[in-house]
Amino acid sequence: MSETDSTLKNILLQNEYVLMEQIGVGGFATCYNVWSQKYQTTFVCKVYKAQDNADKDKVGAQLNQFSHEIEALVKIFQTYIMRIYSYFMTNDMFFMILEYCPNGSIQDMIKHEGKIDGNKLNTYLYQAATALEYCHSKSFAHHDIKPANLLIDENFNIKLSDFGMAEPGTCHCEKYGGTLAFLAPEIFLRQPYDPFKADVWSFGATAFFMACGTAPFTGSNPTEMKQLICNGCYIMPNTIPPYIKKLIKNTMVLSPEARWSMTNVVDYLKGFLETKITPHNSMSGIYLSSRNSTLGKNRVRRRNSIMVTGEIRSPLRSSTMSRLLDTFAE
């Protein structure tokens, strides 16, 4: 075990979590499965670590992403949005304890099983749409809607995740990040844009991916991808259901003003639901699921499921966020 892993393990143990395994690495953070000794269940721990000899700007960017994600998750509490349970920090490491989704992501599902169709497609799209609509109703733009950020919980419900880029939005945003294949064309102009309408485009591109198994734009290099996106050059296969084609046509519109809002999307998809969605009440407690999860045909089933009640940390106050920023800005 490396010195970093040993340090991480000790910090987690001090906070009553046992390090299990690494499950993902991003630009600023690494995610691990951890076992809560207090609640006797699995969580995800997202760790932001300041790089050795990193300049102040880079550390500041890491801190901003950490702060944005906490702020968003404590203010946006909805059934289909990943829940945050706790956070803590050391001099150079920031930790978030998040809801564990044992069935991977929509991207994982499509990689192992191919495109999604039938009522499952509409149900997943509807759940994701209601999550994003709720974010927008709270004036938060997500900024990185894509299949990899739509996780699947133990009950096979969608959980919108990764709020590191999310922040309270206005109709004149100057933040130009995201994932290339799902970026709205106006972002490439490097001019102020409406982040909520950009989220709508990304949702449409995600719907395309879910219905086809491939992204709408597949250029051979970033420059070609940018050109295809800015020209709106995509072809919808005949295998896509007509009602999904209509959804895509009204969300992936070059003119942001002409795009549907997420409220329009939710209302539209609601009309095609075949069964009533009755999700579990995620506010009632913490649900214990199997610690051994797999993807593909052997996806996790709900077994040995019990509910463990316990106090969940209160949402952060603005004063807490200010102290957090002050601590690491020094």
N, C-alpha and C positions, 0 to 999 in steps of 0.2 A: 504494500500500500504506500502511495506517495505521501510526501509531507503534507501536500494540499488536501488529499483525501483524509488523512489522519486528523488534520485540523477541522475539516468539515464534519467528520464523524463526531468529534468531541463537542463541537458547538451544538450540533443537533441533539446529542445526548443530554447536554445541560438544559435543553428546552423540552426534554421528554420525548424525543423522536429518535428512532433507530434508522440509520441509513440502510436502504435495501439495494437499489440499483439505479444507474443512470439511464434515463429514458429519452433524452433529447438535448440537443445543443443548438442554441441560436446565436445571433450576432452579439448580444450582450449578456445572455443568461444561459444557465444549464439547468435542466430539470431532472429531479430524482424522485423515485418512489421512496416514501418513508413510512414507518410504522409508528403510530401514536401509542405510547405506553399508557397515556391517560385514557384515551377513548377506545383503545384496542381495535383500531381500524387503519386502513391505508389512506394516505394523503399524497399529494404531489407537493414537493418543495422546489420552488423556483429560486435559484441562487444567482444574484448579480455579484460578481467579484471584480474589484478594481484591479486592473492589470499592473504588474510590476513596472515601475518607471513610466507609467502612463501620464500624459500631460493633463493639466487641470481641466482642459476643455473636454477630453475624453471621459474623465471621471465624472464631470458635470453632466455629460450626455447620459451616462449610465444611471446616475442619480435621478435625472429627469424622467427617464423611462420607468424606473422603479416607482417613483412618486406618482406619475401619471396612471400607472396600472392600479396602484392601491386606491387612488382617489376615485377612479372610474368604478372599480369593483365594489367599493363600499357605498357608492351613491346609486349604482344601477343594480337593483336586486330583483331578478325576474326568473321564472321557472327555467327558461332555456338559456340562461347566462351562467357561466362558471362562477362558483361562489368562493370567496376568500374567507378563511377561518382565522388567520393570525398573521402577524409579521414580526420580525425582530432583526437586529443588526449588530454588527461588530464594527471595528474601525475601518475595515476595507471590504466587508461582505454584507449584502442585504438579502434577507430571506423572506419569502412569502409561502404560506401554507395554503394550498388550494384544494378544491374538490378533485377527487380521483375519478377519471373516466376510463374504465378498464377495457373498453372496446375500441380504442384507438380513435382515428379521425375519419371523416368522409373520404379524404385522400387515401388513407390506408385501405378502407373498405373497397374503393374502386380499383386500387392496385391489385388486390387479392381476388375480387369477385366480379370486376367489370362494372359497367354502367348500372345506374339504379333506374328502375322503372316502376310502373304501376302505382298503387296507393302509397307504397313506401317512399317513392320520389316526392309525391305531393306532400306527404306528412312531414318529411324532413325539410322540404323547402318552406312549408308553412311555419314550422317551429323556428327555423333560422330567421325567417322574415319577421315573426313576432318579436324575437329577441332584438333584432336590429331596429325595428320600429320603436321598441321601448327605449333603446339607447337614444334615438333621435328625439323622442318625446322629452327626454331629460337633458336635451341640448348637447349630447355627446356624439361625436363622429368617431367611428372605429378606426378608419384609415388603413385597415389591412384585412378586408373580408376575402377569404379564400377557403378552399376545401380543407386545407390543413388546420385551419382554425375553427372548424366545426367538429367538435369532439362528440363521442357517443358514450353515454353513461351506462350503468348496469341495467337500466330498464329500456335501453335502446332509444332514448330521447336525445335530441341534439343539445349541446352546450356550447354556446359561442364563447371563445376563449381568446387569449393573448391581447390584452388591452394596453400593451406597452406603448403603443402609438396613439391611443385614444386620448382625447382631451375635449373640454368644453369648446364647442365650435361656434363660429359665426359664418355668415354667408360669404366671407372674404378671407379664406384661409391662404397662408403662404407656407404650408408644410408640404414637401414634395416627395415623401417616402412611400413605401409600400412594396408589393411584389409585382414585378414587371408584367407577367401574363394577365394579371387581374386589375391593372391600373387603368383608370379612366383617361381618355385622351387629353383632356384639358390640363392634367397634371404636368404633361411634357412641355407645356407652353411657358412654364415658370412664371405665371401670372396669378394673381389672387383668384381663387375659385371657390365654389360652394362645396364643402366637404361632404355634406349630406347627399347631394346629387352624385358625387364621386363614389360614395358607398353604394348607391343604387346601381351604378354601372358594375361595380365589383360583384354585387349580388347577382346581377344578370349573367356575368361571366362565370360565376360559380354554378349557377343553375345550368348553364350550357355544359360545363364540365361534368356535373352530376348526371345529366341526361345522355351525354355522348361518351363519357369516359376519357375525353381529351379536352384540352383548353381550346377556346375559340380561335386563338392566335398561336401559330406554331412556326415562327420564323427561325431561320438557322443561326441567327446571332441577334444581340440586343438591338442593333440599329435597324435590322429588318423587322423585328418585332415592333419597335416603336412606330415604324412607317405603317405597318398593317393596322395597328391600333388606332393611329391618328386618322387613317382613311376609313376606319370602320369595316375593314375587309375580312369578313368571316362568312362561312357557308354553313347553313344548318342542314344536317342530314335528314332524309325523309323519315328516319326512324324516330325522330323527336315527335312526341304527341303534339297535335295542333295547339292545344291550350298552353303548352310550355313554349312553343314557338312564339305565341302572342306575348307571353310574359317577357321573353328575351328581347323581342322587337321593341317593347315599350320601356325596357330598362337599359338596353345597350343602344341608346340613341346618341349620336354625336353631339347634338345640342343639349346641354344639361337642362335647360328650361323645358324641353319637350319630354323629359323623362318622367315616368311615374314617381310618386313619392313612395316611401315604404308603407304608408297607410294604404295607398292604392294597391300595392302588391299584396298585402295581407287580406284586404277585402276581396281581391280577385281570387286568390288561392283558396280562401275559405269556402267559396262556392263549389270547389271540386273535391272537397274532403269526402271520402266515402264512409268514414267512421268517425265518431266523436273522440277527440283526444282527451284522455283523462290522466294527465301526468301525476306522479306522486307529489306530495306536498314537501318540497325541499326545506321548508322553514321548520318542519316539525322535529328534526333531529338529524343525526348523522347515520347513514346507512352503511352497514358492514357488508362487504362483498368478498368474494374469494380473492386471495392474494396472487393466485396464479392465473394470468390472463394470456390468451393467445388470439391471433387474428385469423381471418379466413374462415374456413368451414367450421373450425372449432372455436368459434367466438364465445366469450364468457356468457354463461347463463346465470340467472339469479338463483343462487343456492346458498344454504346456511345463512340466509339473510335475516339479521336482527337489527333492531333500532337501539342505538345507544344515545341517550339524551345527555346533554351537557350544555354549559353556557358557552355561547359564541361571543367572541370579542366584539365590543361595540364599534360602530363605524368611526373612522378617524375624524377628528374635528379639524377645522382649518388651522387652529393654533398648533395642533400636533404636527401637521404637515409643515408648518413654518419652522418648527424646532428641528424636524428631520432635515430639512434643507440647510438650515444654519449649521447643523452638526457636521455635515459632510462637505460644506463649502469652504471650511477653514483650511 
